[in-house]
Amino acid sequence: MDARIIRDFTNTFDGYVERQTIIETDDPAYPSGYKYSLHFGTLDGETVLRYDNAHEDTKGHERHTSEGVTEIEFPGMIELLERFETEVDERRP
């Protein structure tokens, strides 16, 4: 199986952490072609917002907030990354 890291960084600021991990893969567990986690939360472990496909082959793509987890349609990696960054900007202190 081939895999290529597209993005992998962590940024901390004012008590918050933002992590973006995007891997392009041909692993059959990720039919979208990507394994990703886009996370924004507090340094003490609270999730403010996260998009991931940790179990894409069984659960699909998910959006996590403090209110819970919802399954989402995957619009494409660029579109999802833009959506995440917009939502993080709206939540920044």
C-alpha positions in Angstrom: 0.0 0.0 0.0 1.2 3.4 -0.9 0.9 6.4 1.4 2.0 10.0 1.0 1.9 12.7 3.7 0.1 15.7 2.4 0.0 17.8 5.6 1.2 17.1 9.1 1.5 20.0 11.6 0.5 21.1 15.1 0.1 24.7 16.2 -0.6 25.8 19.8 -1.7 29.2 20.9 -3.6 30.8 23.8 -4.6 27.5 25.4 -5.6 25.9 22.2 -4.1 23.3 19.8 -4.8 22.9 16.1 -3.6 19.6 14.4 -3.9 18.8 10.7 -2.9 15.4 9.4 -3.7 14.4 5.9 -2.3 11.3 4.2 -3.1 10.2 0.7 -3.4 6.5 0.6 -4.5 3.5 -1.5 -5.4 1.6 1.7 -8.9 -0.1 1.1 -9.9 1.0 4.6 -10.0 4.6 3.2 -12.1 4.5 0.0 -11.9 8.3 -0.3 -8.1 8.0 -0.9 -7.3 10.0 2.2 -6.7 9.2 5.9 -7.2 12.5 7.8 -7.7 14.2 11.2 -8.4 17.9 11.4 -8.5 18.8 15.1 -9.1 22.0 17.0 -9.3 21.8 20.8 -8.0 23.0 24.2 -4.6 22.1 25.5 -6.4 20.2 28.4 -8.0 17.8 25.9 -11.4 19.2 25.1 -12.4 18.8 21.4 -13.9 22.0 20.0 -14.0 20.7 16.4 -12.6 17.7 14.7 -13.2 16.1 11.3 -11.8 12.6 10.7 -12.3 9.4 8.9 -10.6 7.1 11.5 -13.1 4.3 10.6 -14.1 5.3 7.1 -14.8 1.8 5.8 -17.3 1.2 8.7 -18.4 4.6 10.0 -17.6 7.0 7.1 -16.6 10.6 7.7 -17.3 12.3 11.0 -17.6 15.8 12.5 -16.9 16.0 16.3 -17.9 18.9 18.5 -18.7 19.2 22.2 -22.3 18.5 21.3 -21.5 15.1 19.8 -20.5 13.3 16.6 -22.3 13.5 13.3 -21.6 11.7 10.1 -20.9 14.0 7.1 -20.8 13.7 3.4 -17.2 14.0 2.2 -17.0 16.9 -0.3 -13.3 16.3 -1.2 -10.2 16.9 0.7 -9.6 20.5 -0.4 -13.2 21.5 0.3 -13.2 19.8 3.7 -9.9 21.5 4.7 -11.3 24.9 3.7 -14.5 24.2 5.7 -12.5 23.2 8.8 -10.3 26.2 8.6 -13.3 28.5 8.2 -15.0 26.9 11.3 -11.8 27.2 13.3 -11.4 30.9 12.4 -15.0 31.4 13.7 -14.2 29.7 17.0 -10.8 31.3 17.7 -10.7 33.5 20.8 
